[in-house]
Amino acid sequence: MADCLYMEDSYLKEFDANVISAKERYIILDKTSFYPNSRGVEWDTGKIISKKDGKEYNVIYVGKFERDISHEIDKEGLIAGDEVHCFIDWGRRYKLMRYHTVAHLISGVFNRNYNLLITGHQLTPEKGRIDLNMEKFDIEFIKKNN
Ligand SMILES: [Zn+2]
């Protein structure tokens, strides 16, 4: 499994890596700071630049498949063994990080104040959704206890 650089430094905006596998537009790196679509939080986008010819590839989707993190790029051209420099789209990532923190805070308030369980969430750079397990939705109860 590739090294997940975001686990050690969530503020890492660029990094060097080696392509260990390339199938058409799907790239696996020996290490990555691109966060994959997982746990209700959307993936990072950004750029991968080949050191051999300076060609730029846009990262349009990042997914985790079994143990691998796969980077979908906008065109073919990279091959196994290529050395690359990668940039995270920091505007998108930082929004997702902040939404993630807020989602945990809101979940904590609902859990602590109303004893509601959080069953899931989905965060995008535009909006967030938090799923709560309520036996019966009662807006008056929420208003009264706020
Ligand atoms: Zn979380």
Backbone and ligand atoms as CSV (ligand in chain L), in Angstrom:
chain,resi,resn,atom,element,x,y,z
A,1,MET,N,N,0.834,-1.199,0.000
A,1,MET,CA,C,0.000,0.000,0.000
A,1,MET,C,C,0.872,1.253,0.000
A,2,ALA,N,N,0.437,2.249,-0.732
A,2,ALA,CA,C,1.204,3.498,-0.828
A,2,ALA,C,C,1.230,4.216,0.516
A,3,ASP,N,N,2.285,4.968,0.725
A,3,ASP,CA,C,2.383,5.839,1.892
A,3,ASP,C,C,1.325,6.930,1.790
A,4,CYS,N,N,0.518,7.099,2.826
A,4,CYS,CA,C,-0.474,8.174,2.838
A,4,CYS,C,C,0.137,9.376,3.547
A,5,LEU,N,N,0.670,10.286,2.763
A,5,LEU,CA,C,1.373,11.429,3.354
A,5,LEU,C,C,0.427,12.333,4.143
A,6,TYR,N,N,-0.865,12.361,3.748
A,6,TYR,CA,C,-1.820,13.237,4.456
A,6,TYR,C,C,-2.055,12.790,5.890
A,7,MET,N,N,-1.717,11.531,6.213
A,7,MET,CA,C,-1.886,11.064,7.587
A,7,MET,C,C,-0.841,11.687,8.512
A,8,GLU,N,N,0.328,12.012,7.967
A,8,GLU,CA,C,1.388,12.605,8.778
A,8,GLU,C,C,1.353,14.125,8.738
A,9,ASP,N,N,0.979,14.703,7.589
A,9,ASP,CA,C,0.957,16.165,7.455
A,9,ASP,C,C,-0.226,16.547,6.580
A,10,SER,N,N,-1.334,16.920,7.225
A,10,SER,CA,C,-2.536,17.239,6.455
A,10,SER,C,C,-2.421,18.596,5.750
A,11,TYR,N,N,-1.326,19.335,5.993
A,11,TYR,CA,C,-1.130,20.630,5.334
A,11,TYR,C,C,-0.128,20.534,4.178
A,12,LEU,N,N,0.283,19.306,3.813
A,12,LEU,CA,C,1.218,19.116,2.708
A,12,LEU,C,C,0.524,19.431,1.388
A,13,LYS,N,N,1.031,20.434,0.658
A,13,LYS,CA,C,0.363,20.899,-0.564
A,13,LYS,C,C,1.018,20.364,-1.834
A,14,GLU,N,N,2.299,19.952,-1.760
A,14,GLU,CA,C,2.969,19.374,-2.929
A,14,GLU,C,C,4.003,18.359,-2.477
A,15,PHE,N,N,4.322,17.421,-3.349
A,15,PHE,CA,C,5.250,16.345,-2.984
A,15,PHE,C,C,5.785,15.651,-4.240
A,16,ASP,N,N,6.912,14.965,-4.086
A,16,ASP,CA,C,7.487,14.149,-5.151
A,16,ASP,C,C,7.042,12.702,-4.964
A,17,ALA,N,N,6.892,11.986,-6.065
A,17,ALA,CA,C,6.513,10.568,-5.972
A,17,ALA,C,C,6.978,9.837,-7.231
A,18,ASN,N,N,6.842,8.527,-7.226
A,18,ASN,CA,C,7.138,7.693,-8.393
A,18,ASN,C,C,5.875,6.939,-8.788
A,19,VAL,N,N,5.662,6.845,-10.096
A,19,VAL,CA,C,4.514,6.077,-10.597
A,19,VAL,C,C,4.872,4.591,-10.484
A,20,ILE,N,N,4.060,3.833,-9.739
A,20,ILE,CA,C,4.345,2.398,-9.668
A,20,ILE,C,C,3.439,1.592,-10.601
A,21,SER,N,N,2.310,2.174,-11.004
A,21,SER,CA,C,1.485,1.497,-11.993
A,21,SER,C,C,0.636,2.523,-12.727
A,22,ALA,N,N,0.459,2.301,-14.015
A,22,ALA,CA,C,-0.348,3.202,-14.834
A,22,ALA,C,C,-1.152,2.356,-15.808
A,23,LYS,N,N,-2.481,2.426,-15.659
A,23,LYS,CA,C,-3.363,1.744,-16.606
A,23,LYS,C,C,-4.236,2.816,-17.235
A,24,GLU,N,N,-3.951,3.139,-18.489
A,24,GLU,CA,C,-4.638,4.230,-19.182
A,24,GLU,C,C,-4.583,5.500,-18.333
A,25,ARG,N,N,-5.729,5.976,-17.830
A,25,ARG,CA,C,-5.724,7.228,-17.062
A,25,ARG,C,C,-5.730,6.988,-15.549
A,26,TYR,N,N,-5.424,5.793,-15.099
A,26,TYR,CA,C,-5.473,5.470,-13.671
A,26,TYR,C,C,-4.069,5.176,-13.152
A,27,ILE,N,N,-3.633,6.000,-12.204
A,27,ILE,CA,C,-2.238,6.016,-11.766
A,27,ILE,C,C,-2.137,5.646,-10.289
A,28,ILE,N,N,-1.184,4.796,-9.970
A,28,ILE,CA,C,-0.883,4.509,-8.564
A,28,ILE,C,C,0.543,4.980,-8.297
A,29,LEU,N,N,0.699,5.729,-7.218
A,29,LEU,CA,C,1.994,6.298,-6.843
A,29,LEU,C,C,2.566,5.543,-5.646
A,30,ASP,N,N,3.892,5.648,-5.455
A,30,ASP,CA,C,4.497,4.984,-4.284
A,30,ASP,C,C,4.126,5.699,-2.993
A,31,LYS,N,N,3.785,6.974,-3.088
A,31,LYS,CA,C,3.260,7.713,-1.939
A,31,LYS,C,C,2.357,8.818,-2.461
A,32,THR,N,N,1.402,9.230,-1.622
A,32,THR,CA,C,0.478,10.264,-2.097
A,32,THR,C,C,-0.051,11.101,-0.941
A,33,SER,N,N,-0.354,12.359,-1.281
A,33,SER,CA,C,-1.044,13.214,-0.320
A,33,SER,C,C,-2.445,13.550,-0.834
A,34,PHE,N,N,-2.843,12.946,-1.971
A,34,PHE,CA,C,-4.209,13.125,-2.475
A,34,PHE,C,C,-5.147,12.281,-1.618
A,35,TYR,N,N,-6.099,12.940,-0.961
A,35,TYR,CA,C,-7.067,12.211,-0.130
A,35,TYR,C,C,-8.105,11.552,-1.048
A,36,PRO,N,N,-8.334,10.256,-0.877
A,36,PRO,CA,C,-9.323,9.581,-1.740
A,36,PRO,C,C,-10.753,9.813,-1.235
A,37,ASN,N,N,-11.719,9.618,-2.114
A,37,ASN,CA,C,-13.127,9.678,-1.744
A,37,ASN,C,C,-13.379,8.598,-0.677
A,38,SER,N,N,-13.576,9.014,0.554
A,38,SER,CA,C,-13.799,8.012,1.602
A,38,SER,C,C,-14.379,8.652,2.846
A,39,ARG,N,N,-15.073,7.834,3.631
A,39,ARG,CA,C,-15.669,8.252,4.901
A,39,ARG,C,C,-16.553,9.490,4.754
A,40,GLY,N,N,-17.247,9.589,3.633
A,40,GLY,CA,C,-18.184,10.693,3.445
A,40,GLY,C,C,-17.542,12.017,3.070
A,41,VAL,N,N,-16.243,12.004,2.817
A,41,VAL,CA,C,-15.558,13.241,2.429
A,41,VAL,C,C,-15.052,13.079,0.996
A,42,GLU,N,N,-15.333,14.097,0.158
A,42,GLU,CA,C,-14.915,14.002,-1.247
A,42,GLU,C,C,-13.403,14.052,-1.420
A,43,TRP,N,N,-12.941,13.618,-2.559
A,43,TRP,CA,C,-11.541,13.459,-2.933
A,43,TRP,C,C,-10.861,14.792,-3.250
A,44,ASP,N,N,-9.522,14.747,-3.205
A,44,ASP,CA,C,-8.717,15.889,-3.642
A,44,ASP,C,C,-8.571,15.889,-5.152
A,45,THR,N,N,-8.441,17.070,-5.701
A,45,THR,CA,C,-8.028,17.210,-7.095
A,45,THR,C,C,-6.669,17.913,-7.092
A,46,GLY,N,N,-6.084,18.108,-8.268
A,46,GLY,CA,C,-4.787,18.779,-8.349
A,46,GLY,C,C,-4.075,18.437,-9.634
A,47,LYS,N,N,-2.752,18.499,-9.594
A,47,LYS,CA,C,-1.944,18.259,-10.790
A,47,LYS,C,C,-0.814,17.288,-10.509
A,48,ILE,N,N,-0.489,16.485,-11.531
A,48,ILE,CA,C,0.711,15.644,-11.496
A,48,ILE,C,C,1.567,16.089,-12.676
A,49,ILE,N,N,2.826,16.429,-12.407
A,49,ILE,CA,C,3.727,16.881,-13.468
A,49,ILE,C,C,4.848,15.869,-13.632
A,50,SER,N,N,5.033,15.412,-14.873
A,50,SER,CA,C,6.074,14.432,-15.173
A,50,SER,C,C,7.429,15.134,-15.185
A,51,LYS,N,N,8.390,14.559,-14.469
A,51,LYS,CA,C,9.722,15.183,-14.451
A,51,LYS,C,C,10.483,14.933,-15.751
A,52,LYS,N,N,10.095,13.890,-16.524
A,52,LYS,CA,C,10.862,13.582,-17.742
A,52,LYS,C,C,10.573,14.566,-18.872
A,53,ASP,N,N,9.324,15.072,-18.962
A,53,ASP,CA,C,9.010,15.974,-20.081
A,53,ASP,C,C,8.211,17.217,-19.675
A,54,GLY,N,N,7.961,17.380,-18.369
A,54,GLY,CA,C,7.243,18.568,-17.906
A,54,GLY,C,C,5.754,18.568,-18.208
A,55,LYS,N,N,5.233,17.467,-18.761
A,55,LYS,CA,C,3.795,17.407,-19.084
A,55,LYS,C,C,2.948,17.438,-17.817
A,56,GLU,N,N,1.822,18.170,-17.912
A,56,GLU,CA,C,0.917,18.302,-16.770
A,56,GLU,C,C,-0.315,17.439,-16.955
A,57,TYR,N,N,-0.708,16.783,-15.895
A,57,TYR,CA,C,-1.915,15.961,-15.899
A,57,TYR,C,C,-2.814,16.439,-14.760
A,58,ASN,N,N,-4.079,16.667,-15.051
A,58,ASN,CA,C,-5.018,17.072,-14.008
A,58,ASN,C,C,-5.563,15.834,-13.309
A,59,VAL,N,N,-5.535,15.864,-11.988
A,59,VAL,CA,C,-6.119,14.777,-11.203
A,59,VAL,C,C,-7.601,15.114,-11.022
A,60,ILE,N,N,-8.480,14.265,-11.597
A,60,ILE,CA,C,-9.907,14.590,-11.565
A,60,ILE,C,C,-10.684,13.743,-10.561
A,61,TYR,N,N,-10.122,12.612,-10.136
A,61,TYR,CA,C,-10.787,11.788,-9.131
A,61,TYR,C,C,-9.719,10.954,-8.430
A,62,VAL,N,N,-9.923,10.717,-7.132
A,62,VAL,CA,C,-9.016,9.856,-6.366
A,62,VAL,C,C,-9.884,8.894,-5.565
A,63,GLY,N,N,-9.637,7.607,-5.746
A,63,GLY,CA,C,-10.428,6.601,-5.035
A,63,GLY,C,C,-9.532,5.583,-4.359
A,64,LYS,N,N,-10.088,4.954,-3.333
A,64,LYS,CA,C,-9.346,3.903,-2.634
A,64,LYS,C,C,-9.973,2.576,-3.028
A,65,PHE,N,N,-9.159,1.684,-3.578
A,65,PHE,CA,C,-9.658,0.392,-4.032
A,65,PHE,C,C,-8.848,-0.690,-3.346
A,66,GLU,N,N,-9.502,-1.433,-2.452
A,66,GLU,CA,C,-8.812,-2.384,-1.595
A,66,GLU,C,C,-7.670,-1.649,-0.899
A,67,ARG,N,N,-6.415,-1.916,-1.252
A,67,ARG,CA,C,-5.328,-1.258,-0.535
A,67,ARG,C,C,-4.712,-0.101,-1.315
A,68,ASP,N,N,-5.127,0.094,-2.555
A,68,ASP,CA,C,-4.477,1.099,-3.393
A,68,ASP,C,C,-5.272,2.394,-3.480
A,69,ILE,N,N,-4.532,3.493,-3.594
A,69,ILE,CA,C,-5.151,4.778,-3.877
A,69,ILE,C,C,-4.888,5.072,-5.347
A,70,SER,N,N,-5.977,5.149,-6.127
A,70,SER,CA,C,-5.870,5.342,-7.565
A,70,SER,C,C,-6.202,6.791,-7.918
A,71,HIS,N,N,-5.336,7.387,-8.760
A,71,HIS,CA,C,-5.524,8.773,-9.197
A,71,HIS,C,C,-5.991,8.736,-10.645
A,72,GLU,N,N,-7.195,9.247,-10.901
A,72,GLU,CA,C,-7.677,9.337,-12.287
A,72,GLU,C,C,-7.211,10.668,-12.854
A,73,ILE,N,N,-6.465,10.615,-13.952
A,73,ILE,CA,C,-5.980,11.840,-14.581
A,73,ILE,C,C,-6.705,12.070,-15.905
A,74,ASP,N,N,-6.574,13.305,-16.439
A,74,ASP,CA,C,-7.404,13.699,-17.580
A,74,ASP,C,C,-6.912,13.161,-18.923
A,75,LYS,N,N,-5.685,12.632,-18.975
A,75,LYS,CA,C,-5.222,12.064,-20.249
A,75,LYS,C,C,-4.161,11.003,-19.977
A,76,GLU,N,N,-3.941,10.145,-20.963
A,76,GLU,CA,C,-2.921,9.101,-20.819
A,76,GLU,C,C,-1.541,9.694,-21.066
A,77,GLY,N,N,-0.489,8.968,-20.662
A,77,GLY,CA,C,0.875,9.440,-20.938
A,77,GLY,C,C,1.880,9.019,-19.880
A,78,LEU,N,N,1.437,8.896,-18.644
A,78,LEU,CA,C,2.361,8.470,-17.586
A,78,LEU,C,C,2.537,6.954,-17.655
A,79,ILE,N,N,3.741,6.510,-17.310
A,79,ILE,CA,C,4.000,5.067,-17.264
A,79,ILE,C,C,4.727,4.720,-15.970
A,80,ALA,N,N,4.678,3.435,-15.604
A,80,ALA,CA,C,5.359,2.980,-14.393
A,80,ALA,C,C,6.829,3.367,-14.467
A,81,GLY,N,N,7.358,3.859,-13.359
A,81,GLY,CA,C,8.754,4.275,-13.304
A,81,GLY,C,C,8.939,5.779,-13.457
A,82,ASP,N,N,7.908,6.495,-13.947
A,82,ASP,CA,C,8.020,7.953,-14.085
A,82,ASP,C,C,8.148,8.614,-12.720
A,83,GLU,N,N,9.030,9.615,-12.658
A,83,GLU,CA,C,9.113,10.451,-11.459
A,83,GLU,C,C,8.217,11.656,-11.690
A,84,VAL,N,N,7.459,12.003,-10.668
A,84,VAL,CA,C,6.493,13.097,-10.818
A,84,VAL,C,C,6.543,14.045,-9.620
A,85,HIS,N,N,6.050,15.268,-9.868
A,85,HIS,CA,C,5.840,16.226,-8.784
A,85,HIS,C,C,4.341,16.517,-8.759
A,86,CYS,N,N,3.766,16.513,-7.567
A,86,CYS,CA,C,2.307,16.610,-7.455
A,86,CYS,C,C,1.892,17.825,-6.634
A,87,PHE,N,N,0.803,18.449,-7.059
A,87,PHE,CA,C,0.225,19.588,-6.346
A,87,PHE,C,C,-1.220,19.272,-5.976
A,88,ILE,N,N,-1.561,19.495,-4.723
A,88,ILE,CA,C,-2.955,19.377,-4.290
A,88,ILE,C,C,-3.671,20.698,-4.595
A,89,ASP,N,N,-4.904,20.659,-5.072
A,89,ASP,CA,C,-5.726,21.878,-5.201
A,89,ASP,C,C,-6.094,22.289,-3.771
A,90,TRP,N,N,-5.335,23.253,-3.258
A,90,TRP,CA,C,-5.430,23.574,-1.841
A,90,TRP,C,C,-6.757,24.255,-1.474
A,91,GLY,N,N,-7.327,25.040,-2.379
A,91,GLY,CA,C,-8.607,25.699,-2.095
A,91,GLY,C,C,-9.681,24.665,-1.793
A,92,ARG,N,N,-9.744,23.650,-2.646
A,92,ARG,CA,C,-10.742,22.584,-2.471
A,92,ARG,C,C,-10.451,21.789,-1.192
A,93,ARG,N,N,-9.208,21.364,-1.024
A,93,ARG,CA,C,-8.842,20.540,0.142
A,93,ARG,C,C,-9.135,21.269,1.457
A,94,TYR,N,N,-8.763,22.575,1.509
A,94,TYR,CA,C,-8.901,23.292,2.773
A,94,TYR,C,C,-10.380,23.455,3.134
A,95,LYS,N,N,-11.235,23.689,2.130
A,95,LYS,CA,C,-12.689,23.750,2.387
A,95,LYS,C,C,-13.171,22.413,2.960
A,96,LEU,N,N,-12.752,21.315,2.331
A,96,LEU,CA,C,-13.193,19.990,2.791
A,96,LEU,C,C,-12.699,19.714,4.212
A,97,MET,N,N,-11.473,20.133,4.518
A,97,MET,CA,C,-10.944,19.942,5.874
A,97,MET,C,C,-11.774,20.713,6.896
A,98,ARG,N,N,-12.103,21.974,6.557
A,98,ARG,CA,C,-12.882,22.788,7.499
A,98,ARG,C,C,-14.302,22.238,7.659
A,99,TYR,N,N,-14.931,21.822,6.547
A,99,TYR,CA,C,-16.268,21.231,6.639
A,99,TYR,C,C,-16.236,19.961,7.492
A,100,HIS,N,N,-15.168,19.202,7.341
A,100,HIS,CA,C,-15.030,17.952,8.093
A,100,HIS,C,C,-14.998,18.239,9.594
A,101,THR,N,N,-14.211,19.250,9.974
A,101,THR,CA,C,-14.134,19.626,11.393
A,101,THR,C,C,-15.503,20.091,11.895
A,102,VAL,N,N,-16.174,20.943,11.108
A,102,VAL,CA,C,-17.498,21.441,11.507
A,102,VAL,C,C,-18.498,20.284,11.618
A,103,ALA,N,N,-18.417,19.332,10.690
A,103,ALA,CA,C,-19.335,18.186,10.734
A,103,ALA,C,C,-19.158,17.415,12.045
A,104,HIS,N,N,-17.908,17.247,12.486
A,104,HIS,CA,C,-17.674,16.555,13.756
A,104,HIS,C,C,-18.211,17.361,14.928
A,105,LEU,N,N,-18.049,18.679,14.891
A,105,LEU,CA,C,-18.559,19.528,15.976
A,105,LEU,C,C,-20.084,19.449,16.060
A,106,ILE,N,N,-20.748,19.592,14.913
A,106,ILE,CA,C,-22.215,19.537,14.890
A,106,ILE,C,C,-22.697,18.159,15.351
A,107,SER,N,N,-22.026,17.121,14.870
A,107,SER,CA,C,-22.390,15.760,15.272
A,107,SER,C,C,-22.261,15.607,16.785
A,108,GLY,N,N,-21.196,16.178,17.350
A,108,GLY,CA,C,-20.969,16.104,18.794
A,108,GLY,C,C,-22.074,16.788,19.572
A,109,VAL,N,N,-22.514,17.961,19.082
A,109,VAL,CA,C,-23.584,18.703,19.758
A,109,VAL,C,C,-24.883,17.900,19.723
A,110,PHE,N,N,-25.226,17.362,18.538
A,110,PHE,CA,C,-26.459,16.576,18.433
A,110,PHE,C,C,-26.388,15.324,19.293
A,111,ASN,N,N,-25.238,14.720,19.326
A,111,ASN,CA,C,-25.087,13.497,20.112
A,111,ASN,C,C,-25.173,13.795,21.599
A,112,ARG,N,N,-24.478,14.824,22.035
A,112,ARG,CA,C,-24.420,15.152,23.463
A,112,ARG,C,C,-25.731,15.756,23.964
A,113,ASN,N,N,-26.296,16.694,23.200
A,113,ASN,CA,C,-27.486,17.413,23.673
A,113,ASN,C,C,-28.782,16.651,23.434
A,114,TYR,N,N,-28.838,15.854,22.385
A,114,TYR,CA,C,-30.102,15.206,22.029
A,114,TYR,C,C,-29.999,13.693,21.997
A,115,ASN,N,N,-28.799,13.174,22.305
A,115,ASN,CA,C,-28.566,11.739,22.288
A,115,ASN,C,C,-28.898,11.105,20.934
A,116,LEU,N,N,-28.605,11.839,19.864
A,116,LEU,CA,C,-28.861,11.321,18.521
A,116,LEU,C,C,-27.577,10.723,17.967
A,117,LEU,N,N,-27.720,9.611,17.278
A,117,LEU,CA,C,-26.542,8.987,16.670
A,117,LEU,C,C,-26.358,9.457,15.238
A,118,ILE,N,N,-25.104,9.703,14.884
A,118,ILE,CA,C,-24.773,10.103,13.522
A,118,ILE,C,C,-24.546,8.827,12.724
A,119,THR,N,N,-25.321,8.659,11.658
A,119,THR,CA,C,-25.216,7.419,10.883
A,119,THR,C,C,-24.421,7.598,9.597
A,120,GLY,N,N,-24.089,8.854,9.256
A,120,GLY,CA,C,-23.294,9.077,8.047
A,120,GLY,C,C,-23.217,10.553,7.734
A,121,HIS,N,N,-22.358,10.892,6.783
A,121,HIS,CA,C,-22.322,12.253,6.283
A,121,HIS,C,C,-21.705,12.256,4.897
A,122,GLN,N,N,-21.975,13.352,4.182
A,122,GLN,CA,C,-21.395,13.521,2.856
A,122,GLN,C,C,-20.971,14.972,2.724
A,123,LEU,N,N,-19.681,15.176,2.491
A,123,LEU,CA,C,-19.149,16.534,2.412
A,123,LEU,C,C,-18.571,16.794,1.032
A,124,THR,N,N,-18.990,17.912,0.442
A,124,THR,CA,C,-18.432,18.369,-0.831
A,124,THR,C,C,-17.935,19.795,-0.581
A,125,PRO,N,N,-17.192,20.393,-1.508
A,125,PRO,CA,C,-16.765,21.784,-1.277
A,125,PRO,C,C,-17.945,22.762,-1.278
A,126,GLU,N,N,-19.095,22.358,-1.835
A,126,GLU,CA,C,-20.255,23.257,-1.913
A,126,GLU,C,C,-21.203,23.105,-0.742
A,127,LYS,N,N,-21.347,21.885,-0.227
A,127,LYS,CA,C,-22.326,21.656,0.836
A,127,LYS,C,C,-22.002,20.379,1.602
A,128,GLY,N,N,-22.643,20.285,2.757
A,128,GLY,CA,C,-22.447,19.096,3.572
A,128,GLY,C,C,-23.787,18.557,4.042
A,129,ARG,N,N,-23.853,17.237,4.254
A,129,ARG,CA,C,-25.064,16.616,4.765
A,129,ARG,C,C,-24.665,15.697,5.913
A,130,ILE,N,N,-25.417,15.781,7.016
A,130,ILE,CA,C,-25.152,14.899,8.151
A,130,ILE,C,C,-26.420,14.092,8.403
A,131,ASP,N,N,-26.290,12.770,8.496
A,131,ASP,CA,C,-27.441,11.896,8.753
A,131,ASP,C,C,-27.493,11.581,10.241
A,132,LEU,N,N,-28.671,11.793,10.828
A,132,LEU,CA,C,-28.862,11.534,12.246
A,132,LEU,C,C,-29.957,10.495,12.428
A,133,ASN,N,N,-29.789,9.668,13.405
A,133,ASN,CA,C,-30.785,8.643,13.693
A,133,ASN,C,C,-31.733,9.150,14.780
A,134,MET,N,N,-32.957,9.548,14.375
A,134,MET,CA,C,-33.967,10.021,15.327
A,134,MET,C,C,-35.152,9.069,15.261
A,135,GLU,N,N,-35.682,8.708,16.418
A,135,GLU,CA,C,-36.871,7.846,16.393
A,135,GLU,C,C,-38.044,8.587,15.782
A,136,LYS,N,N,-38.202,9.866,16.197
A,136,LYS,CA,C,-39.290,10.662,15.664
A,136,LYS,C,C,-38.771,12.081,15.529
A,137,PHE,N,N,-38.840,12.662,14.328
A,137,PHE,CA,C,-38.356,14.019,14.142
A,137,PHE,C,C,-39.329,14.990,14.800
A,138,ASP,N,N,-38.802,15.822,15.704
A,138,ASP,CA,C,-39.652,16.758,16.434
A,138,ASP,C,C,-38.954,18.107,16.493
A,139,ILE,N,N,-39.328,18.987,15.555
A,139,ILE,CA,C,-38.665,20.286,15.472
A,139,ILE,C,C,-38.907,21.106,16.750
A,140,GLU,N,N,-40.065,20.927,17.389
A,140,GLU,CA,C,-40.353,21.684,18.625
A,140,GLU,C,C,-39.385,21.282,19.737
A,141,PHE,N,N,-39.065,19.993,19.806
A,141,PHE,CA,C,-38.106,19.496,20.798
A,141,PHE,C,C,-36.747,20.152,20.569
A,142,ILE,N,N,-36.349,20.217,19.309
A,142,ILE,CA,C,-35.033,20.808,18.977
A,142,ILE,C,C,-35.038,22.296,19.330
A,143,LYS,N,N,-36.116,23.004,18.950
A,143,LYS,CA,C,-36.196,24.445,19.223
A,143,LYS,C,C,-36.179,24.712,20.728
A,144,LYS,N,N,-36.955,23.920,21.470
A,144,LYS,CA,C,-37.104,24.097,22.920
A,144,LYS,C,C,-35.768,23.843,23.635
A,145,ASN,N,N,-34.998,22.905,23.142
A,145,ASN,CA,C,-33.760,22.520,23.816
A,145,ASN,C,C,-32.522,23.216,23.263
A,146,ASN,N,N,-32.740,24.241,22.446
A,146,ASN,CA,C,-31.592,24.885,21.838
A,146,ASN,C,C,-31.126,26.069,22.658
L,1,ZN,ZN,ZN,-14.278,12.330,10.284
